[in-house]
Amino acid sequence: MSGILDSVNQRTQLVGQNRLELLLFRLNGRQRFGINVFKVREVLQCPALTSMPKLNPLVRGVAHIRGQTISVIDLSMATGGRRIEDLSTAFIVIAEYNRSVQGFLVGAVERIINTNWDAIMPPPQGTGRASYLTAVTEVDKELVEILDVEKILNEISPLNTEVSAEVASTLNTDAHKDKIIFIADDSSVARNQVKRALTTLGLEIEVAKNGLEALNRLKEIAAETGDVTDKVGVLVSDIEMPEMDGYTLTAEIKNTPELQKLHVVLHTSLSGVFNQAMVKKVGADDFIAKFHPDELASAVQKWLGPTE
């Protein structure tokens, strides 16, 4: 337990400093890719894979690891590239996204780097693989591409984005009809999923593609109204975003007088003990693991309106 707590304490030191750790890897060829270390459970040499009937073509098979059966997705194929042929030299990155565990087949794993979110930039437009990227950064004077894993997973197994009839019948936002719901998420797939789930509340929705864009827009609204909560009912924010992450965004909001009454719901595919510690540290009002439309809609209704 002390080891876990030490690890939590080390990582919570990054909160409010807009920093993250990336695991660097390659698929086919020289191009480097990155994944947030918080999502990674372990990395191991590719074990024997078992073929199963009716698997998605992007799933190379299933692996039996520590008593758990895990689907293994070929990340190169999933982003429009060639399949990874030589499994004897390949690796699997075991990661947790959206309340489930997946294995990502990669060609090679390099190292972990510590960097700033403000060094993580939105992807360039017009490149063939851009639709599968949420961000890019530079390491050793080479471009590192950060994949939109939520888009990849949604293409393999689409998530339900509809609020159930049972929960929908309990939602009532009549007292907040003049408010908007603000969403910040760098994944276009995730933004659309959240929007579809929250349209059930019947309120206007505004979106931003990262934390810095969200912060600037919220400040604009506050300048117009005197207090951001005169117009914005609640902010639903991802954590991993280029330029400014959700933790730093939350800390900035809570430390800015004209923004600090705004309720912040962090909505992320990151999960686990690290995040609970970080959420408390930055002052977020709630933490919802992606993606459960009933929980999200209920949380947004709960936190609509300013802090008293």
N, C-alpha and C positions, 0 to 999 in steps of 0.2 A: 504493500500500500504506500509506503514512504517513497518508493521509486516512482509510482504513478503521480503522487502529489508533487514531487520534485519536477517531473516532466511538465505537469500543469503549470507550476510556478514559472518555469523557464519560458514557456510559450506565452503565458499571460503578460510577460514583460514586453512582448511585441505589440500588445493591444494599445491603441491610441498612438502608436508610432508608425502606423501605416506600413507594417512590414509583413513579409511572408517567407516561407521556405518552399522551394520548388524542387521536386525530383526530376532530373533531366534524363531523357531517354531518346532512343532513335527507333525508327520503324524499318524502312528499307532505304538505305543510302545515308548521306551525311547530315540531312536535316535534323536538327534537334527539336524536341518537344518538351513541354513541362506540365507537371500536375502538382497541385498543392499537396504538400506532405500530410496535411490534416486528413485528407481523404484516403491515405494509403495505410493499409493494415500491415502488409509485408510485401517483399519482393523475393521471388524464388525462381530458380531454374525451371524451365517449362517441364512439368511432369508428363506422364503418359496421359493422353486425352482419349476419352471414350465418345464415340459417335452415338448420337441418339436420333431416332426417327423424327422427321418434321421439324428439325432445328432450323432456325433462320440461317440463310447462307453465310451471314457474317459471323456466326457462332461456330468456331472450329471444333467444338466438342465440350465435354464437361470434365472437370478435374475433381478428384476426391481428396480434399485437403483438410486435415485435422477434424475428421468426422463430418465434414460439410461438403455437399455437392455444389460446385460453383461453375456457372457457365463461363466459357472463355471466348471473348470477342476479339477478333483480329482487328486491331486498331487501324492498320494500314488499309485493309479492305473497307472498313467502315467509313473511311474518309476519301474513298475513291481511288486508292492506290493499289499496288500489286499485293497479293497475299504474301505473308511471311512463310517462306518455303521450308527453311531448315529449322525445325523445332528443337533439334538437339542443341543448338546454340542460342535459342531464344529464351526470353524470360516472361514471367507473368507478374503483373502488378495487381495485387489483390486490394481492391478499394471498395469503400462504402459510399453509395450514392442513393439518395431518395429511399432510405430505409431498407435497402437490399445490398447484398454483397456481390460484386462481379469480379471476374478476372479479365485483365486486358493483356492480350498477347503483344509483346513488343520485341524488336530485334535485338536491342542492347540497352542496358541501363548504365548511366554514367555516374552521377554524384548528386548530392543535395547542395543547393546554394541558398543563401539568405539574401534577400533583396528588398527593395522598397516597392510598394504598390504604385507610387508615382512614376516608377520606371517601367511599369506595365502599361502598355498603350493599346488603344483599340486597334483591331486588325486593319491592314490596308484594304482598300476597295479594289475590285477588279481582278483579284487573283483567283485561280480556279478552286482553291481549297478554302477561300475566305469564309464561305458559308459554314464551315466546320470549326472556325476559330472564334474564341471570345476575346483574345488579346495576343499581343506579341511583346517580346522584350529582347534585349541584347545581352549576350554573355560571351566574353572573350572575343568581342567584335564580330560575333555571328548572331543571326536572328534565331530566337527561340519562339516557337509557335505553341500557344496554349489552347488546347482543343476544347470545343463546346461539347463536353461529354453528355450533358443533358439532351442535346439535339440527337447525338448518336443513339443513346438509350431509347429515346422516344421513337426513333425510326424503327428500332428493333421490336420494341414493345410499348406502343402508345399508352400514355397514362389517361385515366379517366379524369376529366376536368369539370364534370357536372356535380353541382351540389345536390345531395339527395333530397327527395320530396319531403322527407321527414324533417330535415334540418331547415330546408327552405321555408317551411310553414312556421318556423319559430323566429325567423329573421324579420326585424321591424326597424327600419331606419327613418321613420316619419319625422322624428325629432331632429334629424340631421340632413334633410333634403337639400339644404344649401351648401353642404360640404362636398369636397372631392376626396377620393382615395388616391394617394400618390404611391406609385410603384417604382422602385429602382432595382434593375437587374440587367446584367450585361448579356445574358442569353436571350436571343429573340424568341426561342421556343418557350423558355421559362416565363418571359413577359406575357406571351399570349396565353399560356396556361393559367397564370394568375388572373389576367383580365377576364378570361372566360368564367372562371370560378366566382369572381367578385361582381360580375354583372348582375348576379342574382340579388345583390343588395340595392340595385336600382340607382346608384349614385354615379356621378361623373368620375371618370378615371383619367389620371395624367401619368405619363411614364418618363423615366430617365434611363439612360444606358449605363450609367456608372455613378459612383458616389459623389464625385466632384460636380457633375452635371446636376445631380439632384440637389446638392447643397446650394449651388448658385441659384437654381430656380426657386427653391424655398426662401432664400434671402430676398429675391425679387418680389415674391408674393408678400413677404412680411413688410417690405418697404412700401408696398401699395396699401396694405391694410392696417399696419401698426403691430399686428401679431399674426403669425402664420396660421394659428388655429382659427382665425376669423374665416378662413377659407378652406384649409386642409383639415380633414377629420382625423386621418391616421396615415402614417407612412409604413409601407410594407417594403422591406429592403433585403436584398440578397447580401451575403457577406463578401464573397469573392467577386471583386470588380476592379477593372483597370483604373489607374490614376488615384482612386480613393476607395478603400474597402468599406464594408458596411459597419465595422466596428469603429473606424475613425469617423465616418459620417455620423454615427450615433453620438459619439463623444463630442463632436463639433456642435451638434444640435443641442445637446444638454448643457453645453457651456456658452451658448449664445442666447442672451435674454429674450429676444423676440422670437426664438424658435423653441425654447426649452420646455414649453407646455405641450409640445407635440408628442403624441404617443408613437413609439417606434416598435414595430413588430419585425424582428429579424426572421427571415424565411429562407432556409438554406438547405442544400443537400449535405452540408457538413453536419456531423452529429457526434454525440459523445460528451464525456466529462469536460474536455477542454473548452467546449463552447459554452457550457453552463457557467463555468468560471468567468469566461470572457464577457458573456452577456451581462452578468452582474457587475463586472468591473466598469463597463462603459455606460451602464445605466439604461439599457434597453428595457422596455416594458414587458416584452414577451419574446419567446423563441419557439418557432414552429418548424419542425423538420419537413422538408419537401417529400412528397407532395400529396396532401390529403385535402381535397376541396372543402369537405365539411368542417374540418378543424380550422382551416384558414378563414373561411367565411364567418364562423362563429367567433374567432379571435378578433377579427376586424370589427365586427359589430360591438363586441365587448369594449374595445378601446377607442371607439369613435368619440371624438370630443376632447377638449383640452384637459391637462392635469389641473386639478383644483389646488 
